[in-house]
Amino acid sequence: IVVYGLLLNGGVEERASGSKGSVVLGSVEGCRLTVVVDNYGDSGIETAWGLSVFVETPSSRFLFDTGPDPGLLERNLRRLGIDAGSIDFVVISHEHGDHTGGLSYLARVKPGITVYVPKGTSGRIRAPNLSVVEVDNTTVVADGVAIIGWLNGPPAEQALAINVRNRGLVIITGCGHPGVVNIAAKALRDLKVKPYLVLGGFHMEGAPSDACRETVKRLLGLGVEKIAPIHCSGEQLRLILMKEFPEHWLECHVGSSIILP
């Protein structure tokens, strides 16, 4: 049973076939994450309910989710100095519109770009003039970068992992419908690399404080060192991290950049 961000009853609920053993991922020397769309605000950049994160590694540049609106995505990319034409591919966490709404902008500036979506969702994600690839099992898509095969929330949701040398996995989640602890545990199990940072939606808006606190403890128990909840994570979780786990808390919002190492 999945409750908020927790892994309960000793197992991860999976309704996909799952990865066939561990995946050989490789690593990158570093990466930069830039929050392009988020509902947590920064005075200089437009906010909206949704999520998009731009990722740069030494060998690839890509978007994880696209926010709710093509115009918003275009404006925020420009404000942040990110050239949409340089994006190599897109990963969509799940089918909800606040994560897929910007795809039509990418179809205009990068027609034919590859968009990775969870298995079984391509028919419900509007992606005209784009090359849609459904992902089932945990799959390497670039040097040191893997899509964590989908778990069921519902809806079906996949996440992303970047293996940064001498740090571990940087995990990005869309909404965390299947439970952020479940997602991190699956990444560890499939990739055999310790998670270092988890950033994204944790799906804990309105969750009681005990559930938020337990989620943080379970993430730390998996080896996670830094936690950056945004989007649908809720103020309670962010306050608990800030006050009780300050050494593990990364405050993020639209416009934030995280550079590793």
C-alpha positions in Angstrom: 0.0 0.0 0.0 1.4 3.4 -0.9 0.5 6.3 1.4 1.9 9.7 0.4 5.6 9.3 0.0 6.0 6.2 2.1 7.2 2.7 1.3 5.0 0.4 3.4 4.5 -3.3 4.1 8.0 -4.1 2.9 7.6 -3.8 -0.8 7.1 -1.6 -3.8 3.8 -1.9 -5.6 4.6 -2.4 -9.3 2.1 -3.0 -12.1 4.7 -3.0 -14.9 6.9 -5.9 -15.8 9.8 -4.0 -14.1 13.5 -4.1 -15.0 15.1 -7.5 -15.7 17.8 -7.2 -13.1 20.2 -4.3 -12.7 21.0 -1.8 -15.4 24.6 -0.8 -16.3 24.4 3.0 -16.1 27.8 4.5 -16.2 28.3 8.0 -14.8 28.9 11.7 -15.6 31.4 14.1 -14.0 28.7 16.5 -13.1 25.3 18.0 -13.9 23.3 21.1 -13.6 19.5 21.1 -12.8 17.5 24.3 -13.5 13.8 24.5 -12.4 12.0 26.0 -15.4 8.4 25.6 -14.2 7.2 25.4 -10.6 4.5 26.8 -8.4 7.0 27.8 -5.7 7.9 31.4 -6.7 10.9 33.5 -7.4 10.1 37.2 -7.9 11.7 37.4 -11.4 10.2 34.3 -13.0 6.7 33.3 -13.8 5.1 30.6 -11.7 2.3 28.1 -12.5 1.0 24.8 -11.0 3.2 22.3 -12.8 6.8 21.2 -13.2 9.6 21.3 -15.7 13.3 20.8 -15.0 16.2 21.4 -17.5 19.1 19.1 -17.1 22.6 19.6 -18.5 25.4 17.0 -18.3 28.7 17.0 -20.2 27.1 15.0 -23.0 23.4 15.8 -23.1 20.8 18.6 -22.5 17.2 17.6 -21.9 13.9 18.5 -20.3 12.1 16.5 -17.6 8.4 17.5 -18.0 7.2 20.6 -19.7 4.8 22.4 -17.3 1.2 23.2 -18.1 1.4 25.7 -20.9 3.5 26.2 -24.1 3.7 30.0 -23.7 4.9 29.7 -20.1 7.6 27.2 -21.0 8.8 29.4 -23.9 8.9 32.5 -21.7 10.7 30.9 -18.8 13.3 29.1 -20.9 14.1 32.5 -22.5 14.3 34.2 -19.1 16.7 31.6 -17.9 18.8 31.8 -21.0 18.1 28.3 -22.1 18.0 27.7 -25.9 15.1 25.3 -26.6 16.8 24.4 -29.9 19.7 22.8 -27.9 17.4 20.3 -26.1 18.3 16.7 -27.1 15.2 14.9 -25.8 12.3 15.1 -23.3 11.2 12.8 -20.5 7.6 13.0 -19.4 6.9 11.6 -15.9 3.2 11.0 -16.4 0.2 12.0 -18.5 -1.3 14.9 -16.4 -1.6 18.2 -18.2 0.5 20.2 -15.7 3.5 18.1 -16.9 2.7 17.7 -20.6 1.2 21.1 -21.6 4.4 22.6 -23.0 5.0 19.8 -25.5 3.4 21.8 -28.3 6.1 24.5 -28.0 8.8 21.9 -28.4 7.0 20.5 -31.4 7.3 23.9 -33.0 10.9 24.6 -32.2 12.2 21.0 -32.3 9.9 19.0 -34.5 10.6 15.3 -34.3 12.4 15.5 -31.0 12.3 12.2 -29.0 9.8 12.3 -26.0 10.0 9.4 -23.6 6.6 8.6 -21.8 5.5 5.7 -19.6 4.3 2.6 -21.3 0.6 2.7 -22.2 0.3 6.5 -22.0 1.2 7.7 -25.5 -2.4 7.8 -26.7 -3.4 10.2 -23.9 -0.4 12.6 -24.2 -0.8 15.3 -26.9 2.5 15.3 -28.8 2.0 16.1 -32.4 5.1 16.2 -34.6 7.2 14.6 -31.9 8.8 11.2 -31.8 7.1 9.5 -28.8 8.8 6.4 -27.3 7.1 4.4 -24.6 9.3 3.2 -21.7 8.5 0.1 -19.6 11.6 -1.1 -17.8 14.4 1.1 -16.3 16.3 2.3 -19.4 19.6 4.1 -20.1 18.9 7.1 -22.5 22.2 9.0 -22.4 25.6 8.8 -20.8 25.0 8.4 -17.1 21.2 9.0 -17.4 18.4 6.5 -17.0 14.7 6.6 -16.9 13.4 4.7 -13.8 10.8 2.3 -15.2 7.2 3.3 -14.3 5.3 2.5 -11.1 1.6 2.8 -10.7 0.2 5.6 -8.6 -2.1 5.7 -10.3 -1.4 7.1 -12.8 1.6 5.3 -14.3 4.7 7.5 -13.5 8.4 7.3 -14.4 11.2 9.2 -12.9 14.8 10.1 -14.0 18.2 9.3 -12.5 21.6 10.9 -13.3 24.6 9.1 -11.9 27.1 11.8 -10.8 30.6 10.4 -10.1 31.6 10.4 -6.5 28.1 11.6 -5.4 25.5 9.0 -6.5 22.1 9.3 -8.1 20.3 12.5 -8.7 16.7 11.5 -8.9 14.0 13.8 -10.4 10.3 13.0 -9.8 7.3 14.5 -11.5 4.5 14.2 -8.9 5.6 11.2 -7.0 2.1 9.6 -7.2 3.6 6.1 -6.6 5.4 7.4 -3.4 8.7 9.1 -3.6 10.3 6.5 -1.3 9.1 3.8 -3.7 10.7 5.6 -6.6 14.0 6.1 -4.9 14.0 2.4 -3.7 13.4 1.2 -7.3 16.2 3.4 -8.6 18.6 1.9 -6.0 17.4 -1.6 -6.8 17.6 -1.3 -10.6 20.7 0.8 -10.9 22.7 -0.4 -7.9 23.9 3.1 -7.2 23.2 5.0 -3.9 20.7 7.9 -4.3 22.3 11.3 -3.4 19.7 13.9 -4.2 15.9 13.7 -4.8 14.2 16.7 -6.4 10.7 17.2 -7.7 7.1 16.7 -6.7 6.6 14.4 -3.7 2.7 14.4 -3.8 2.4 15.3 -0.1 0.2 18.4 -0.3 -2.0 18.2 2.8 -0.2 15.2 4.2 0.0 15.0 8.1 3.3 15.9 9.7 4.0 12.3 10.8 3.8 11.1 7.2 6.1 13.9 6.1 8.6 13.2 8.8 8.5 9.4 8.1 9.1 10.0 4.4 12.2 12.1 5.1 13.5 9.4 7.4 13.0 6.6 4.9 14.7 8.6 2.1 17.7 9.2 4.4 17.6 5.4 5.2 18.1 4.7 1.5 21.2 6.9 1.5 19.7 10.1 0.2 21.7 13.1 1.4 19.9 16.1 -0.1 16.1 16.5 -0.5 14.5 19.3 -2.7 10.7 19.0 -2.7 8.9 21.3 -5.1 5.5 21.4 -7.0 3.0 19.2 -5.2 5.1 18.4 -2.2 3.3 20.7 0.3 4.4 23.3 2.8 4.4 20.9 5.7 7.1 18.7 4.2 9.2 21.7 3.3 8.9 23.2 6.8 9.8 19.9 8.5 12.9 19.6 6.3 13.9 23.2 6.9 13.4 23.0 10.7 14.3 19.4 11.6 16.6 18.3 8.9 18.4 21.5 7.7 21.6 19.6 6.7 19.5 17.6 4.1 17.2 20.4 2.9 17.7 22.2 -0.4 15.2 25.0 -0.9 14.2 25.2 -4.5 11.7 27.1 -6.6 11.2 28.2 -10.2 14.6 29.6 -11.4 16.7 27.6 -9.0 19.8 25.9 -10.2 21.7 23.0 -8.6 25.2 22.3 -9.8 27.0 19.1 -9.0 29.7 18.5 -7.9 
